[in-house]
Amino acid sequence: MAIKTLSDIKDLKNRNVLVRVDFDVPINEGGQVADATRIEKCLPTMQYLLDKGAKLALVTKIGRPKDNKKTSTKILTPVLEKLLGVEVIWVANPLDPGILKLLSNPAKSILLLENIRFYREEEKADETFAKNLAKPYDLYVNEAFAMCHRNEASVSIVPKFLPSYGGFRLIREVETLTALLKNPQRPFVAVIGGAKLETKLPVIENLAKLADKVLVGGALPFSHFFPSKLHKLSNVLIPSDSVNGRDIGPQTISIFKAELSKAKTVVWNGPMGVFEDSKYAKGTVEIARYISSLSAFKVVGGGDTISAVTKAGVLEKMDFVSMGGGAMLTLLAEKPMPGLTSLK
């Protein structure tokens, strides 16, 4: 069964809609939003709902909260008001009984609920908590693809209590990444890097069955736990040289470029080395710039990868940038996605 979309809703006028957004933005030392990209990606869904006359409440997390001041969603209020051009009413308690009254406000406004991770029940996927969170609303929209690999109350449990739909960005993420698995233009080359073997290994193993070539960089192939069976696969290439084990070497860069030059589809997740250190950034930057020059369909994703591609100055040359790091990896590994399953 396919995910239900916003176009499946016949009438949104005066409907109370809870939107699970992904506003997990970086906050600078001054307590302000350093990069609003994640908020901007949700704008089309929010604007569509407002234009159709819906009453919105937005729920999100910011970071892994340790103190309420730094990661309170209240700091997002001025950014949202500027982007949407409507009043944003911040709600300190997402379970506040007064939410229903606030939603009935005739003025064009939206509600922004406090950081949902302040509540332990969120990560425990507590059903009672989810049911109470859902109470004031008629509909639920998930516009947080980056959270869909997690089983949390506002992601996968609230849909049990409300008719639920995928937002525009979520649908595009799912369709784009699923197409890579089901029907990519070939040759299909996957580039997987980074350091977390436990999260990347299932992706490498799955893509080894699907892609024409899998190029593995970063710290992954140097781990003692990197499976020897992957070394034996003809379509999995690991570095033949390195720079102190912290970047791929010139020979590997040349080999990887040669494989990429044949590609009609490229997906990249994970840097080729410790790119934050200029001594070990060459491999990542060269691969980023080379991929950007290709006529292939180019997909990149993951926070470090996006930062690396931005550093290389070629982010705008990529065809699709996935905002879901762990969610992207989980989907590419074809592992369960509770947030998506709940929308079907």
C-alpha positions as CSV (number, residue, x, y, z in Angstrom):
1,M,0.0,0.0,0.0
2,A,1.4,3.4,-1.0
3,I,1.8,6.3,1.4
4,K,-1.2,8.6,1.5
5,T,-0.4,12.1,0.3
6,L,-1.8,15.6,0.9
7,S,-3.7,15.5,-2.4
8,D,-5.7,12.6,-1.0
9,I,-7.4,15.0,1.5
10,K,-10.6,16.4,0.0
11,D,-11.2,19.3,2.4
12,L,-8.7,20.9,4.7
13,K,-10.6,24.1,5.6
14,N,-10.7,24.6,9.4
15,R,-9.2,21.1,9.9
16,N,-6.8,20.9,12.9
17,V,-3.6,19.4,11.5
18,L,-0.6,18.2,13.6
19,V,2.5,18.3,11.4
20,R,5.6,16.4,12.4
21,V,8.4,18.5,11.0
22,D,12.1,18.1,10.9
23,F,13.4,21.4,12.4
24,D,16.5,19.8,14.0
25,V,18.6,22.8,13.0
26,P,22.1,23.8,14.2
27,I,22.1,26.4,17.0
28,N,25.0,28.8,17.4
29,E,26.6,29.9,20.6
30,G,24.3,32.9,20.7
31,G,21.3,30.7,20.8
32,Q,20.2,31.5,17.3
33,V,19.5,29.3,14.2
34,A,22.7,28.9,12.3
35,D,21.2,27.2,9.2
36,A,17.5,27.2,8.4
37,T,17.7,24.7,5.5
38,R,15.7,22.0,7.3
39,I,12.9,24.5,8.0
40,E,12.9,25.8,4.4
41,K,12.5,22.2,3.1
42,C,9.2,22.0,5.0
43,L,7.8,25.2,3.6
44,P,5.9,23.9,0.6
45,T,3.9,21.5,2.9
46,M,3.2,24.2,5.5
47,Q,2.2,26.7,2.9
48,Y,-0.1,24.3,1.1
49,L,-1.9,23.5,4.3
50,L,-2.3,27.1,5.2
51,D,-3.5,28.0,1.7
52,K,-6.2,25.3,2.0
53,G,-7.4,26.8,5.3
54,A,-6.0,24.3,7.7
55,K,-5.1,25.1,11.3
56,L,-1.6,24.0,11.9
57,A,0.4,22.8,14.9
58,L,4.1,21.9,14.3
59,V,5.9,19.4,16.4
60,T,9.7,18.7,16.2
61,K,12.8,17.9,18.2
62,I,16.0,19.8,18.3
63,G,19.1,17.8,19.2
64,R,19.2,15.5,22.2
65,P,18.1,17.9,24.9
66,K,20.1,18.2,28.0
67,D,18.9,21.7,29.1
68,N,15.7,23.3,28.1
69,K,17.0,26.7,27.2
70,K,19.4,25.8,24.4
71,T,17.1,23.4,22.6
72,S,13.7,25.0,23.2
73,T,11.8,25.4,20.0
74,K,10.9,28.9,21.1
75,I,14.1,30.1,19.3
76,L,12.6,29.0,16.0
77,T,9.6,31.4,16.3
78,P,11.1,34.5,14.5
79,V,12.6,32.3,11.7
80,L,9.2,30.7,11.0
81,E,7.4,34.0,11.2
82,K,9.8,35.5,8.6
83,L,9.6,32.5,6.3
84,L,5.8,31.9,6.4
85,G,4.6,35.5,7.0
86,V,2.2,34.4,9.7
87,E,2.1,34.8,13.5
88,V,3.7,31.8,15.3
89,I,2.2,31.0,18.7
90,W,4.7,29.0,20.8
91,V,3.2,26.4,23.1
92,A,5.2,25.4,26.1
93,N,3.3,22.1,26.7
94,P,2.4,20.0,23.7
95,L,-0.3,18.3,25.8
96,D,-1.8,21.6,26.9
97,P,-5.7,21.3,27.0
98,G,-5.8,24.9,25.8
99,I,-4.4,23.9,22.4
100,L,-7.9,23.4,20.9
101,K,-8.8,27.0,21.8
102,L,-5.6,28.3,20.3
103,L,-6.3,26.4,17.0
104,S,-9.7,28.1,16.8
105,N,-8.1,31.5,16.5
106,P,-9.6,33.1,13.4
107,A,-6.4,35.1,12.7
108,K,-3.9,33.4,10.3
109,S,-1.4,31.8,12.7
110,I,0.2,28.5,13.5
111,L,1.2,26.8,16.7
112,L,4.7,25.7,17.4
113,L,4.9,23.1,20.2
114,E,7.9,22.8,22.6
115,N,10.7,20.3,21.8
116,I,9.0,16.9,21.9
117,R,12.2,15.3,23.1
118,F,11.8,17.0,26.4
119,Y,9.3,14.3,27.1
120,R,10.7,10.8,27.9
121,E,7.6,9.2,26.5
122,E,8.6,10.4,23.0
123,E,11.6,8.1,22.6
124,K,9.8,5.3,24.4
125,A,7.0,5.4,21.8
126,D,4.5,5.6,24.6
127,E,0.9,5.0,23.3
128,T,-0.9,7.0,26.0
129,F,1.4,10.0,25.4
130,A,0.8,9.7,21.6
131,K,-2.9,9.5,22.1
132,N,-3.0,12.6,24.3
133,L,-0.7,14.4,21.8
134,A,-3.1,13.6,19.0
135,K,-6.3,14.6,20.8
136,P,-6.9,18.2,19.5
137,Y,-6.3,17.3,15.9
138,D,-8.3,16.0,12.9
139,L,-5.3,14.9,10.8
140,Y,-1.6,14.1,11.0
141,V,1.1,14.9,8.4
142,N,4.6,13.6,8.6
143,E,7.1,16.0,7.0
144,A,10.1,14.6,8.9
145,F,11.7,11.9,6.7
146,A,14.9,12.2,8.7
147,M,13.0,10.7,11.7
148,C,11.2,7.9,9.9
149,H,13.7,5.2,10.8
150,R,12.9,5.8,14.5
151,N,10.0,4.3,16.5
152,E,9.0,7.4,18.5
153,A,5.6,8.6,19.7
154,S,5.2,11.6,17.4
155,V,6.6,9.7,14.4
156,S,5.1,6.2,14.4
157,I,2.5,6.1,17.2
158,V,0.4,9.2,16.7
159,P,-0.8,7.9,13.2
160,K,-2.6,5.1,15.1
161,F,-5.0,7.7,16.3
162,L,-5.4,10.1,13.3
163,P,-5.8,9.8,9.6
164,S,-2.2,10.3,8.5
165,Y,-0.4,11.5,5.4
166,G,3.1,12.2,4.0
167,G,4.2,15.7,3.3
168,F,5.6,16.8,-0.1
169,R,9.2,16.6,0.9
170,L,8.8,13.2,2.6
171,I,7.2,11.8,-0.5
172,R,10.0,13.1,-2.7
173,E,12.6,11.6,-0.4
174,V,10.9,8.2,-0.4
175,E,10.3,8.2,-4.2
176,T,13.8,9.3,-5.1
177,L,15.6,6.8,-2.8
178,T,13.2,3.9,-3.6
179,A,13.9,4.5,-7.3
180,L,17.6,4.0,-6.6
181,L,16.8,0.5,-5.3
182,K,14.1,-0.5,-7.7
183,N,15.0,1.0,-11.1
184,P,18.2,3.0,-11.3
185,Q,19.7,4.1,-14.6
186,R,22.8,2.0,-15.0
187,P,25.6,1.9,-14.5
188,F,24.7,2.6,-10.9
189,V,27.6,3.6,-8.6
190,A,27.3,3.9,-4.8
191,V,29.9,5.8,-2.8
192,I,29.8,5.0,0.9
193,G,32.2,6.5,3.5
194,G,32.3,7.8,7.0
195,A,33.3,6.0,10.2
196,K,30.3,4.2,11.7
197,L,30.7,0.7,10.4
198,E,27.6,-0.5,12.4
199,T,25.3,1.8,10.4
200,K,27.1,1.7,7.0
201,L,27.7,-2.1,6.8
202,P,24.0,-3.1,6.2
203,V,23.9,-0.4,3.4
204,I,27.1,-1.7,1.8
205,E,25.9,-5.3,1.9
206,N,22.5,-4.4,0.4
207,L,23.9,-2.1,-2.3
208,A,26.5,-4.7,-3.2
209,K,23.5,-6.8,-4.5
210,L,21.9,-3.8,-6.4
211,A,24.6,-1.5,-7.6
212,D,27.1,-2.0,-10.4
213,K,29.9,-0.7,-8.2
214,V,30.2,0.2,-4.5
215,L,33.1,2.5,-3.7
216,V,34.0,2.3,0.0
217,G,36.0,5.1,1.6
218,G,36.4,6.8,5.0
219,A,37.5,4.7,8.0
220,L,35.1,1.8,7.1
221,P,37.5,-0.5,5.1
222,F,40.3,0.0,7.7
223,S,38.2,-1.5,10.5
224,H,39.1,-4.9,11.8
225,F,35.4,-5.7,11.6
226,F,35.0,-4.9,7.9
227,P,33.9,-8.3,6.5
228,S,36.5,-10.2,4.5
229,K,33.6,-11.4,2.2
230,L,33.2,-7.8,0.9
231,H,36.9,-7.7,-0.1
232,K,36.2,-10.6,-2.4
233,L,33.2,-9.1,-4.2
234,S,34.3,-7.8,-7.7
235,N,31.9,-4.9,-7.5
236,V,33.0,-3.6,-4.1
237,L,36.1,-1.4,-4.3
238,I,38.1,-0.4,-1.2
239,P,41.1,2.0,-1.1
240,S,44.4,0.7,-2.5
241,D,46.2,3.6,-0.8
242,S,45.6,6.1,1.9
243,V,46.9,9.2,3.7
244,N,47.8,7.9,7.2
245,G,44.5,6.0,7.1
246,R,42.6,9.3,7.4
247,D,41.9,10.0,3.7
248,I,41.9,8.0,0.5
249,G,45.2,8.3,-1.5
250,P,45.9,9.6,-5.0
251,Q,45.7,6.1,-6.6
252,T,42.3,5.4,-5.0
253,I,41.0,8.8,-6.1
254,S,42.0,7.9,-9.7
255,I,40.4,4.5,-9.5
256,F,37.2,5.9,-8.0
257,K,37.0,8.6,-10.6
258,A,37.4,6.0,-13.4
259,E,34.4,4.1,-12.0
260,L,32.3,7.2,-11.5
261,S,33.0,8.3,-15.1
262,K,30.9,5.4,-16.4
263,A,27.9,6.1,-14.0
264,K,24.4,7.2,-15.0
265,T,23.3,7.1,-11.4
266,V,25.4,8.0,-8.3
267,V,24.4,7.9,-4.7
268,W,26.9,9.2,-2.0
269,N,26.7,9.0,1.8
270,G,29.7,9.5,3.9
271,P,33.0,11.4,3.4
272,M,36.2,9.8,2.1
273,G,38.3,11.0,5.0
274,V,38.6,13.4,7.9
275,F,37.7,16.3,5.6
276,E,37.3,18.7,8.6
277,D,41.1,18.7,8.7
278,S,42.6,20.3,5.6
279,K,45.4,17.7,5.6
280,Y,42.9,15.0,5.0
281,A,40.3,16.8,2.9
282,K,41.7,16.2,-0.6
283,G,40.0,12.8,-1.3
284,T,36.5,14.0,-0.2
285,V,36.8,17.4,-2.0
286,E,38.1,15.8,-5.3
287,I,35.4,13.1,-5.3
288,A,32.7,15.7,-4.5
289,R,33.8,18.0,-7.4
290,Y,34.2,15.1,-9.8
291,I,30.7,13.7,-9.0
292,S,29.3,17.2,-9.5
293,S,30.7,17.4,-13.0
294,L,29.0,14.2,-14.2
295,S,25.9,14.1,-16.3
296,A,24.6,11.2,-14.1
297,F,21.7,11.6,-11.7
298,K,23.5,12.5,-8.5
299,V,22.0,11.9,-5.0
300,V,23.9,12.9,-1.8
301,G,22.8,12.6,1.8
302,G,23.9,12.6,5.4
303,G,25.0,15.6,7.5
304,D,28.7,15.1,7.1
305,T,28.4,14.5,3.3
306,I,26.3,17.6,2.8
307,S,28.8,19.6,4.8
308,A,31.7,18.1,2.7
309,V,29.9,18.9,-0.6
310,T,29.1,22.4,0.6
311,K,32.8,22.8,1.6
312,A,33.7,21.7,-1.9
313,G,31.4,24.4,-3.3
314,V,29.3,22.0,-5.4
315,L,26.1,21.3,-3.4
316,E,23.9,23.1,-5.9
317,K,25.2,20.9,-8.7
318,M,23.7,17.8,-7.1
319,D,20.3,16.6,-8.4
320,F,18.9,15.6,-5.0
321,V,20.1,16.2,-1.5
322,S,18.5,13.9,1.1
323,M,18.0,15.5,4.5
324,G,17.8,12.1,6.2
325,G,21.1,10.7,7.3
326,G,20.1,7.6,9.3
327,A,16.8,7.4,7.6
328,M,18.5,7.5,4.2
329,L,20.8,4.7,5.2
330,T,18.0,2.6,6.7
331,L,15.9,2.9,3.5
332,L,18.9,2.0,1.3
333,A,19.6,-1.0,3.5
334,E,15.9,-1.9,3.1
335,K,15.4,-2.1,6.8
336,P,12.2,-1.3,8.7
337,M,11.0,2.3,8.6
338,P,8.4,2.7,11.4
339,G,7.6,6.3,10.4
340,L,6.7,5.2,6.8
341,T,4.9,2.0,7.7
342,S,2.6,4.0,10.0
343,L,1.5,6.1,7.0
344,K,0.4,3.2,4.8
